Each structure stands twice: as C-alpha cells, then as structure tokens.
Amino acid sequence: MPYLTPEVAAVPFAIKERPEDFVVEEIPLYEPCGSGEHTFVAIEKREMGTLEALGVFAAKFGLVSREIGCAGLKDSRGITRQTLSLPGVDPQRALDVQGPRLRVLAAVRHVNKLRVGQLAGNRFDLRLRGLARERFADLERVLEVLRARGVPNYFGEQRFGARGDSWSVGRDLLRGAYEDAFAQFCGRPTAQDHGRVLDARRLYDEGKFRAAGKAWPRGFHEQIRVCEAMAKNKGRAQYAVRALNLRLGRFYVSAWQSRLFNAVLAARLDSFDRVLEGDLAWKHDNGAVFLVGDPEREAARAAACELSPTGPLFGERMSEPRGRPAEVEAEALAHCGATREEFERESWFRPSGGRRPLRFPFAEYAASWETDDAGAHARVRFTLPKGCYATVVLREVGKQAMVHTGITPAAADDDEPE
C-alpha cells in the first residue's frame, strides 16, 4: 500500500518489544445504567486476544461465547482495556476474575447486550523503541502531515492476521468454497508456523483431521472445532461449516471486504482529501453519507477534514457512487479478482455492506522523548475513531523499517484482532 508521506525517509523503530509499549483503551459509547440482566465488565488483558477472553468467561460462568457481547476485537499483543457484557452473571462474581493476563476492573449491570460497534473510539499510548534521537523531528514532521491532511484509513495489517491470509478465508467462505477456506484456516503451513501449530497444520493437510484437532494448542478453540467437525463429517466441508463460529466466519468475510477497500484507497491516495463529482461523502461529525453533486461547493469542508470521500465495504446493501469514483471501485474489484455478485449470493456469511471514509481526522496527538527502565524512546499518544488503526499512523513513520518485535502471541485469536 502506498504511503502518504514518501518524501520523508523511513524512521526505523520497533514496536511492542514489551506489552507496556502498546496500550489501547476502548472508549465506551455509553455507561451501563446499573440494572438489568446483563453485566458490563471492564477488563484489562495482557497478551490476550478478545476471543480468548470470551472463552475464559464462557468457561467460568457456563456461557456460550456468542452470548457474550463485545464492541470489537482487540489486538492480543500488548495491554488492552475493553468492555464485555455477560448475561445473567452477578457483578460480584464477575469481579472474582483476577489473573496475570486477564482481570476485571469494574462490573455494573445493564439492560442490553453490548453489540459490535458500540464504542466511541480507542485511546493509544505507544512507545517506539530503537528510534534514533536525531530522527525524532522526522517523526513529528510525519505526524504534522497527518494532522493537516488526515490519515489514510487503511485497514491495518493485523486485520489480515499473523499470516496475512484471513482475507482469503473470508473470500472462500463467501463463495461457498468451504474446503479451501478450512484448508487455509487449519492447514497450509507457512514459514510463520512453528511447533504444535505447524504439526497441526501438516496433519490437516494429510487429511488426519482428528489428529490435527488434538495437535492444536489448547487456545485454538475454533481450529479444534473445525478439525473435529471435518473428522465427524468425513472431510465434507459443506457440512462441517456448521461448526464454525458465525461471528468468526463473518469476521473473516469482513477481512475480504477490508482488502478490497484498501485497494480502492491505494488507487485514490493522491486525492483522498478531496471529493469528486459522484462521490459518496462522509460527514465526520455524525457519520452521515451524501452524494456529491458539486465538488467545488464541498471543497472547503473537505479541506478542513469535516468530510471525506468514502470507499466500499462491498455487500448487498452498499450504496454505489457515480462517475469516476464508481469506475475506480469497479477497477479495484476486477484487479482483486472479485465480483459484486459474490457479495449478494445466499450465504450465512453474507455481509450487508456499507461505506467507510478514505481518511480519518488526526487533530490531536502528543509526542515526547522519554526514558524508562528499558532505555530512551519516543512516546506517542492519540485517540482514534472506532474502526481506525494505530498501525496505519505508525506505518507512515516507520514505513518498511517498522519492526514488530518481542511479544509472544498467546491467544486463540492472534489472527483476529480488531
């Protein structure tokens, strides 16, 4: 994906050398009311993905993971704070969950289940290690460009999993190619697979589904379920697909949507802060979308980052732009080997679709040079709207020299962060 700031040379640094280097806190959309059949729990996770946390609460309170509400999936690498909703669980019992990797900070009753997307945004507190002191000015230079023009609203690399292939699983699920989807999900090892995970993937590729299910590490609940279902159904993926967590399947489909959106954004990056005739523009103050008929009339608001052009999240109910914006989207779809029809076929995983702004505002940030027990580093703090990625901010700074290091993945959903 192209950079917005190619004129600034890559500023090398490492992120996530320690869990404390990547701290993200979910900003609730609303506070629980204090009564009701659900309990909202504010949790802190350390090197644990959201799906693994759901599994912990499900096992402790006799729930099914899909009964537990969450506003979004968080990265397993770092320290993350977010809210979950537990049906029929007493708040005092919820407060008993206290461990080195997962602890409950607060528990309050509420009337409704927490739904995906019900958050205002996320606060980030990041420490960039190995960044040369003389390059700190370049870090600030890039951040100033992002403040002035907005941040390209790419879906970050973690959206596509540790192996970078979650989009292909989603594509195949959407097309009904379940055998290929499961082969990618449970088999087809790459250089990134090691130890028991590598063994499990090899066994799956050999058709030894039951043995593969036993080989997967305990935290990989969904892979284990799929392997067991494939064994039970004698390798017939069209029947085994019923065992796949519907929420997870739809997440993978959304990764396919995300890949296509990124392709459109890359094609429009040079003018991503201007609207064209036929654009569907996004109002950042309230999320309203409207068709642009007169680009000149909207130019001042676009320059002030009050509105932005949008890109596609393909689905059966997605609104279509007109003119040149529509042509760009059609070209990107064809380039990725996709069709509009695949998003409209009957499927458990069929997405409704929508629009997403091509950029997001970056009005306020704080950057400082600090020292802690691990040495000198740059510290960057900012708040992003929901669905936006801190890594797309950092990639403009580090470009190809940004290194993810240090933290060992420990979650069942390492491939499924938000």
VMD Tcl script that draws the C-alpha trace (Angstrom):
set ca {
  {0.00 0.00 0.00}
  {1.45 3.41 -0.94}
  {2.43 5.98 1.69}
  {1.04 9.46 2.09}
  {4.47 10.82 3.11}
  {7.00 9.25 0.72}
  {9.09 12.44 0.89}
  {10.07 11.60 4.50}
  {12.54 8.74 4.66}
  {11.60 5.77 6.81}
  {12.24 6.34 10.52}
  {13.30 2.95 11.89}
  {11.84 1.86 15.22}
  {10.47 -1.21 16.94}
  {7.00 -1.50 18.40}
  {5.71 -3.96 21.01}
  {9.05 -5.01 22.46}
  {7.19 -5.14 25.77}
  {3.45 -5.32 26.49}
  {3.66 -1.85 28.06}
  {4.81 -0.45 24.71}
  {1.35 -0.88 23.18}
  {-1.54 0.16 25.42}
  {-5.03 0.65 23.99}
  {-8.15 1.60 25.91}
  {-11.63 1.35 24.46}
  {-13.80 4.46 24.90}
  {-17.37 3.35 25.73}
  {-20.23 4.73 23.69}
  {-22.33 4.87 26.86}
  {-22.15 3.86 30.52}
  {-24.14 0.92 31.95}
  {-27.28 2.03 33.79}
  {-26.87 -0.09 36.94}
  {-29.76 -2.52 36.45}
  {-30.73 -5.28 34.04}
  {-29.96 -8.90 33.20}
  {-26.55 -8.23 31.63}
  {-23.37 -7.30 33.47}
  {-20.93 -4.97 31.74}
  {-17.38 -5.86 32.78}
  {-14.46 -3.53 32.15}
  {-11.46 -5.80 31.65}
  {-7.72 -5.47 31.22}
  {-5.96 -8.09 29.07}
  {-2.24 -8.67 28.82}
  {-1.04 -10.50 25.69}
  {-4.52 -11.96 25.26}
  {-6.90 -11.58 22.34}
  {-10.58 -10.83 22.75}
  {-11.78 -14.26 21.58}
  {-9.59 -15.97 24.16}
  {-11.02 -13.69 26.84}
  {-14.55 -14.60 25.72}
  {-13.58 -18.25 26.11}
  {-12.33 -17.66 29.65}
  {-15.59 -16.01 30.74}
  {-17.70 -18.61 28.93}
  {-15.92 -21.46 30.71}
  {-16.07 -19.81 34.13}
  {-19.77 -18.87 34.02}
  {-21.19 -21.70 31.89}
  {-21.91 -19.50 28.88}
  {-21.53 -19.89 25.13}
  {-19.07 -17.38 23.67}
  {-21.69 -15.92 21.31}
  {-23.85 -14.97 24.31}
  {-21.12 -12.60 25.48}
  {-21.21 -9.12 23.98}
  {-18.24 -7.04 22.89}
  {-17.88 -3.82 20.90}
  {-14.88 -5.05 18.93}
  {-11.90 -7.39 18.82}
  {-8.64 -6.11 20.25}
  {-5.05 -7.00 19.40}
  {-3.57 -9.77 21.53}
  {-0.15 -8.11 21.59}
  {0.10 -5.51 24.29}
  {-2.15 -4.33 27.11}
  {-5.76 -3.72 26.13}
  {-8.74 -2.50 28.12}
  {-12.26 -3.02 26.85}
  {-15.83 -3.83 27.94}
  {-17.72 -7.10 27.62}
  {-21.32 -7.94 28.56}
  {-22.17 -11.16 30.41}
  {-25.79 -12.38 30.54}
  {-27.12 -13.50 33.91}
  {-23.84 -13.10 35.80}
  {-23.78 -11.37 39.17}
  {-21.35 -8.42 39.18}
  {-19.65 -9.63 42.35}
  {-18.90 -13.00 40.75}
  {-17.51 -11.26 37.70}
  {-15.14 -9.27 39.89}
  {-13.58 -12.57 41.03}
  {-11.84 -12.88 37.64}
  {-8.36 -11.69 38.56}
  {-5.31 -13.19 36.89}
  {-1.91 -12.22 35.47}
  {-3.26 -11.98 31.91}
  {-6.90 -11.10 32.49}
  {-8.58 -9.13 35.24}
  {-11.92 -7.42 35.74}
  {-11.63 -3.74 36.68}
  {-15.35 -2.99 37.17}
  {-18.69 -4.76 36.83}
  {-22.05 -2.97 36.51}
  {-25.47 -4.23 35.42}
  {-27.17 -3.07 32.21}
  {-30.39 -3.89 30.36}
  {-28.93 -4.76 26.94}
  {-26.18 -6.89 25.46}
  {-23.16 -4.94 24.19}
  {-23.11 -5.04 20.39}
  {-20.28 -4.87 17.87}
  {-19.51 -1.25 17.00}
  {-20.92 0.22 20.22}
  {-17.82 2.18 21.15}
  {-16.80 5.81 20.66}
  {-13.17 5.12 19.78}
  {-9.84 4.00 21.25}
  {-7.04 5.73 23.14}
  {-3.49 4.68 22.33}
  {-0.32 5.10 24.37}
  {2.65 3.80 22.39}
  {6.38 3.58 22.98}
  {8.63 3.37 19.94}
  {11.96 1.73 20.80}
  {15.18 1.98 18.83}
  {14.23 5.30 17.25}
  {17.32 7.48 16.86}
  {17.12 10.75 18.77}
  {18.11 12.73 15.67}
  {15.11 11.29 13.76}
  {12.55 12.45 16.32}
  {11.99 15.61 14.25}
  {11.05 13.43 11.26}
  {8.54 11.61 13.44}
  {6.95 14.95 14.30}
  {7.08 16.02 10.64}
  {5.06 12.99 9.55}
  {2.55 13.45 12.36}
  {2.04 17.07 11.28}
  {1.24 15.98 7.72}
  {-1.31 13.53 9.10}
  {-2.79 16.27 11.25}
  {-3.12 18.58 8.25}
  {-4.41 16.10 5.65}
  {-5.86 13.25 7.72}
  {-4.70 9.65 7.96}
  {-5.26 7.16 5.12}
  {-7.96 4.93 6.58}
  {-6.34 1.66 5.57}
  {-7.31 -1.47 7.40}
  {-4.12 -2.29 9.29}
  {-2.05 -5.41 8.72}
  {-3.37 -7.03 11.90}
  {-6.78 -7.06 10.22}
  {-5.42 -9.79 7.98}
  {-3.93 -11.97 10.70}
  {-0.45 -13.01 11.71}
  {-0.14 -14.93 8.44}
  {-1.74 -12.17 6.37}
  {-4.30 -14.59 4.91}
  {-7.55 -14.03 6.79}
  {-8.97 -12.26 3.73}
  {-8.62 -15.44 1.65}
  {-10.50 -17.47 4.27}
  {-13.30 -14.90 4.12}
  {-13.33 -14.84 0.33}
  {-13.73 -18.61 0.18}
  {-16.41 -18.69 2.88}
  {-18.38 -16.06 0.98}
  {-18.09 -18.01 -2.27}
  {-19.10 -21.28 -0.61}
  {-15.65 -22.77 -1.21}
  {-15.60 -24.20 2.30}
  {-12.93 -26.83 1.62}
  {-10.47 -24.12 0.56}
  {-11.48 -21.88 3.46}
  {-10.85 -24.62 6.03}
  {-7.59 -25.65 4.35}
  {-6.33 -22.09 4.79}
  {-7.73 -21.86 8.34}
  {-6.41 -25.19 9.64}
  {-3.76 -26.30 7.14}
  {-1.37 -24.94 4.51}
  {1.55 -24.14 6.85}
  {3.86 -21.23 6.11}
  {7.23 -20.12 7.44}
  {5.39 -18.30 10.23}
  {4.04 -21.53 11.70}
  {6.06 -23.37 14.33}
  {5.84 -26.09 16.95}
  {2.44 -27.63 17.61}
  {0.71 -25.22 15.23}
  {2.95 -26.40 12.39}
  {2.29 -30.04 13.33}
  {-1.46 -29.47 13.40}
  {-1.49 -27.78 10.00}
  {0.53 -30.58 8.43}
  {-1.80 -33.22 9.86}
  {-4.79 -31.35 8.49}
  {-3.25 -31.23 5.02}
  {-2.74 -35.00 5.24}
  {-6.45 -35.46 5.92}
  {-5.84 -36.58 9.50}
  {-8.47 -34.25 10.90}
  {-8.96 -35.89 14.29}
  {-5.22 -35.99 14.94}
  {-4.94 -32.37 13.80}
  {-7.62 -31.35 16.30}
  {-5.64 -32.98 19.10}
  {-2.40 -31.38 17.94}
  {-3.66 -27.77 18.02}
  {-2.62 -25.92 21.21}
  {-5.43 -25.61 23.75}
  {-6.14 -21.95 23.00}
  {-7.05 -22.51 19.34}
  {-10.67 -23.43 20.05}
  {-12.09 -22.68 16.60}
  {-9.44 -24.63 14.69}
  {-10.03 -27.58 17.03}
  {-13.80 -27.40 16.43}
  {-13.37 -27.32 12.67}
  {-10.96 -30.27 12.72}
  {-13.37 -32.29 14.85}
  {-16.26 -31.38 12.55}
  {-14.27 -32.37 9.47}
  {-13.46 -35.73 11.09}
  {-17.09 -36.29 12.05}
  {-18.30 -35.42 8.55}
  {-15.58 -37.43 6.81}
  {-13.96 -34.40 5.24}
  {-17.16 -32.94 3.79}
  {-16.61 -29.25 4.42}
  {-20.12 -28.27 3.31}
  {-21.46 -29.98 6.44}
  {-18.54 -29.20 8.76}
  {-19.01 -25.46 8.15}
  {-21.93 -25.53 10.59}
  {-19.40 -25.92 13.40}
  {-17.64 -22.66 12.57}
  {-18.38 -19.79 14.94}
  {-20.66 -17.50 12.91}
  {-19.09 -14.37 14.43}
  {-15.64 -15.58 13.42}
  {-16.77 -16.50 9.92}
  {-18.24 -13.06 9.39}
  {-15.05 -11.51 10.72}
  {-13.08 -13.34 8.04}
  {-15.51 -12.14 5.37}
  {-15.01 -8.60 6.65}
  {-11.26 -9.09 6.10}
  {-12.04 -9.74 2.42}
  {-14.11 -6.56 2.36}
  {-11.18 -4.77 4.01}
  {-8.70 -5.93 1.38}
  {-10.91 -4.56 -1.39}
  {-11.38 -1.27 0.45}
  {-7.59 -0.92 0.79}
  {-7.22 -1.43 -2.95}
  {-9.64 1.43 -3.64}
  {-7.91 3.72 -1.12}
  {-4.50 2.98 -2.65}
  {-5.86 3.97 -6.07}
  {-7.21 7.28 -4.72}
  {-4.48 8.20 -2.24}
  {-3.23 11.23 -4.20}
  {-6.65 12.87 -3.87}
  {-8.04 11.15 -0.80}
  {-8.59 14.52 0.90}
  {-10.74 15.91 -1.95}
  {-14.22 14.93 -3.11}
  {-15.14 14.30 -6.72}
  {-18.46 14.53 -8.51}
  {-20.30 11.28 -7.85}
  {-18.52 10.60 -4.55}
  {-20.44 9.43 -1.53}
  {-19.01 11.80 1.09}
  {-18.76 11.06 4.82}
  {-19.52 13.76 7.41}
  {-17.10 13.16 10.27}
  {-19.26 14.84 12.89}
  {-22.17 12.43 12.59}
  {-21.30 9.69 10.06}
  {-23.92 10.82 7.53}
  {-23.23 10.00 3.88}
  {-24.41 12.04 0.89}
  {-23.90 12.13 -2.87}
  {-21.59 14.92 -4.07}
  {-23.06 16.86 -6.98}
  {-20.88 19.99 -6.82}
  {-17.30 19.26 -5.64}
  {-16.39 22.96 -5.56}
  {-19.14 23.68 -3.08}
  {-17.79 20.99 -0.74}
  {-14.08 21.83 -1.22}
  {-13.74 24.00 1.90}
  {-15.31 21.39 4.17}
  {-13.11 18.68 2.67}
  {-10.00 20.84 3.23}
  {-11.00 21.24 6.88}
  {-11.43 17.45 7.22}
  {-15.09 17.93 8.04}
  {-15.98 15.48 5.30}
  {-14.14 12.91 3.20}
  {-14.75 10.69 0.19}
  {-15.71 7.12 1.03}
  {-14.68 3.71 -0.21}
  {-16.65 0.47 -0.46}
  {-17.39 -2.21 2.08}
  {-18.98 -4.42 -0.51}
  {-22.28 -6.07 0.40}
  {-25.85 -6.46 -0.78}
  {-27.00 -3.14 0.71}
  {-23.96 -0.99 -0.04}
  {-24.71 2.36 -1.68}
  {-22.95 2.90 -5.01}
  {-21.11 6.08 -6.03}
  {-21.33 7.51 -9.54}
  {-18.96 8.73 -12.22}
  {-15.23 8.40 -11.76}
  {-15.43 7.14 -8.13}
  {-17.63 4.25 -9.31}
  {-15.14 3.44 -12.07}
  {-12.23 3.30 -9.58}
  {-14.16 0.88 -7.37}
  {-15.05 -1.36 -10.31}
  {-11.41 -1.40 -11.43}
  {-10.18 -2.33 -7.95}
  {-12.75 -5.11 -7.70}
  {-11.67 -6.58 -11.03}
  {-7.97 -6.24 -10.16}
  {-8.52 -8.32 -6.99}
  {-10.43 -10.99 -8.91}
  {-13.74 -10.25 -7.16}
  {-17.26 -9.61 -8.36}
  {-20.24 -7.77 -6.89}
  {-22.32 -10.95 -7.29}
  {-20.30 -12.89 -4.70}
  {-21.39 -10.40 -2.05}
  {-25.05 -10.90 -2.92}
  {-25.31 -14.72 -3.08}
  {-27.19 -16.51 -0.32}
  {-24.77 -17.34 2.48}
  {-24.62 -17.49 6.26}
  {-21.70 -15.11 5.99}
  {-23.16 -12.61 3.52}
  {-22.32 -9.05 4.66}
  {-24.78 -6.18 4.46}
  {-22.09 -3.78 3.22}
  {-21.57 -0.07 3.78}
  {-19.29 2.90 3.19}
  {-16.09 3.84 5.00}
  {-14.25 7.18 4.83}
  {-10.96 7.09 2.92}
  {-9.28 9.04 5.73}
  {-9.83 9.88 9.37}
  {-9.02 13.09 11.29}
  {-5.86 13.23 13.38}
  {-6.43 16.56 15.07}
  {-4.72 15.96 18.40}
  {-1.66 13.98 19.40}
  {1.23 14.17 21.84}
  {4.78 13.13 21.01}
  {7.64 13.23 23.51}
  {11.14 11.86 24.05}
  {11.31 9.86 27.28}
  {13.40 7.36 29.20}
  {12.30 4.39 31.30}
  {13.99 1.29 32.70}
  {14.30 -0.12 29.16}
  {16.01 3.00 27.79}
  {15.24 6.11 25.74}
  {12.30 6.04 23.36}
  {9.65 8.11 21.60}
  {6.24 8.10 23.23}
  {3.19 8.88 21.11}
  {-0.37 9.26 22.41}
  {-3.53 9.86 20.41}
  {-7.22 8.95 20.16}
  {-8.76 7.40 17.05}
  {-12.36 6.91 15.92}
  {-13.71 3.38 16.13}
  {-12.58 1.07 13.36}
  {-9.35 3.02 12.72}
  {-5.91 1.53 13.23}
  {-2.95 2.88 15.19}
  {-0.64 0.86 12.95}
  {-1.62 2.92 9.88}
  {-0.40 6.00 11.75}
  {2.85 4.27 12.65}
  {3.45 2.85 9.16}
  {3.68 6.39 7.79}
  {6.55 6.99 10.22}
  {8.41 3.69 10.04}
  {7.35 2.64 6.53}
  {9.18 -0.56 5.62}
  {11.56 -0.06 8.59}
  {8.87 -0.51 11.26}
  {9.53 -3.71 13.18}
  {7.08 -5.65 15.33}
  {9.11 -7.43 17.96}
  {9.27 -9.15 21.24}
  {5.81 -10.11 22.46}
  {4.97 -13.77 22.12}
  {1.43 -14.38 20.85}
  {-0.58 -16.31 23.39}
  {-4.14 -16.07 22.18}
  {-6.54 -18.23 20.26}
  {-7.43 -15.23 18.13}
  {-3.99 -13.91 17.22}
  {-5.30 -13.81 13.67}
  {-8.40 -11.90 14.67}
  {-7.57 -8.60 16.35}
  {-9.76 -5.57 15.66}
}
mol new
graphics top color blue
foreach p $ca { graphics top sphere $p radius 0.5 }
foreach p [lrange $ca 0 end-1] q [lrange $ca 1 end] { graphics top cylinder $p $q radius 0.2 }
display resetview
